[in-house]
Amino acid sequence: MKNNILNEGYKTSEYFFEKGKGDKIYSNSKYFIDTSNCAGTLLLGHNHKIFKKSISDYSRQNISIFAHPNLHSFNFSRNIKKIFHWFDKIIFCNTGSEAITKSLRICRSLNKKKFIVNATGSWHGSVDQFLFYPNKKLKPNFLSNGLKDDDKKTLLYIPYNDLKLTKKILNKNKKNINSIFLEPIQGCLPLENVSKYLKYLRKFCSNNNIPLVFDEMITGIRSNNFSVQNHLKIYSDITTLGKIIGGGLPIGIIGLSKKVAKKISKNNAIFFGGTFSGNSLSSYVGNETLKYIVKNKSIIKNINDKSSFFQREMNLFFKKNKLNLKIYRYSSIVRIVYTGKKIQNRDQRDFFENKYIKKIKTFRKFLLKKNIYYSSNGIIFFSHATTLKNIKYIMKQMKIGSLKYFKR
Ligand SMILES: Cc1ncc(COP(=O)(O)O)c(C=O)c1O
């Protein structure tokens, strides 16, 4: 069958998924245990009862969809504020990338300074200003055709979790920094011990009146206390959320601190509109899902425990078999890193992993043959629906595969 779709993944994918239930996805009458769960969106798994119920309630009540203010986004915003208590105002968007685009707009309205700072390894979606990757000298290279040279010139990288070099770069450029964006804990290398680094950024931004933006698209809701910020008690000026908080439907959210909300209400007229911004479907399903997760406190703990079990067992196995692999984890964000060496950021990760690109691809194909879907970015998100039995099965196959492909 000819494939007409140009979006990422379609060209090379062997499978086009048709449906999902619990911890499994289906294509061509084959099933796979899903370790991606819609890139971390489905905290409760595929077609969870609360998802089905809220979709059917939405339809039964004739809620419909509006391009004008609706009660459902209003109710949703009130619940979000109960959890993200430092949000003063909320802006609804349709994707994470839109939330980042509009956050950039907010930052550029707050000051006219040149540089947008991004931490290496932080992913912010399909946003022109961030579709770059740093070279060895931390200069931006294009990740896509069709981007502007100007955006390249105004992007400044800081090396994530490298305090010394970060301090040097920030201090050198402090008069010209518009804003700092980062994932406080990154999907590409989920580390537990970054609070010293984040505290420094918080202090630097406060001292220099620079907006600090934490992109919690994957850590939001999944973390202990529902965010890295609430877990570490280090708060940004602008927060971006997405994925889980939409309950399985498209969403992006910007949360503004009181300080930023006050500033933009006084001086600015910033455009935040969009036909589906705050749409009643994502708001209704997102709100029902959020209420369910908050009420059932054991959900987050349960997924954390499963992820921790997976990490512990696999790392013991890697060590015992002298395999050059290690599992990194923050709450239930898990990544196999293809080096046993101690690393502190993505640059170091890639330095080691680039040697194994072919082997990693073969490993992924091996797992697919064993009915395990392991996403190409290597991030594993278990869900509440992932059974212990299936985690043990994944571990068994990963052990076989890692001995086969990574034993020196
Ligand atoms: C940290 C982070 N920020 C932003 C995005 C972009 O979100 P979306 O794909 O919904 O546009 C993603 C998506 O993976 C993400 O992980």
The ligand as a Tripos MOL2 file, in Angstrom:
@<TRIPOS>MOLECULE
LIG
   16    16     1     0     0
SMALL
NO_CHARGES

@<TRIPOS>ATOM
      1 C1          9.4330   18.2840   26.8140 C.3       1 LIG1
      2 C2          8.5810   18.4700   25.5950 C.ar      1 LIG1
      3 N1          8.2440   19.7100   25.2170 N.ar      1 LIG1
      4 C3          7.4590   19.9300   24.1530 C.ar      1 LIG1
      5 C4          6.9720   18.8800   23.3990 C.ar      1 LIG1
      6 C5          6.0890   19.1460   22.2260 C.3       1 LIG1
      7 O1          4.7880   18.7110   22.4730 O.3       1 LIG1
      8 P1          3.8190   18.3170   21.2460 P.3       1 LIG1
      9 O2          4.4260   17.1200   20.5900 O.co2     1 LIG1
     10 O3          2.4890   18.0630   21.8970 O.co2     1 LIG1
     11 O4          3.7760   19.4850   20.3300 O.co2     1 LIG1
     12 C6          7.3040   17.5790   23.7500 C.ar      1 LIG1
     13 C7          6.8300   16.4410   22.9570 C.2       1 LIG1
     14 O5          7.3260   15.3620   22.9690 O.2       1 LIG1
     15 C8          8.1330   17.3520   24.8800 C.ar      1 LIG1
     16 O6          8.4810   16.1250   25.2770 O.3       1 LIG1
@<TRIPOS>BOND
     1     1     2 1
     2     2     3 ar
     3     2    15 ar
     4     3     4 ar
     5     4     5 ar
     6     5     6 1
     7     5    12 ar
     8     6     7 1
     9     7     8 1
    10     8     9 2
    11     8    10 1
    12     8    11 1
    13    12    13 1
    14    12    15 ar
    15    13    14 2
    16    15    16 1
@<TRIPOS>SUBSTRUCTURE
     1 LIG1         1 GROUP 0 **** ****
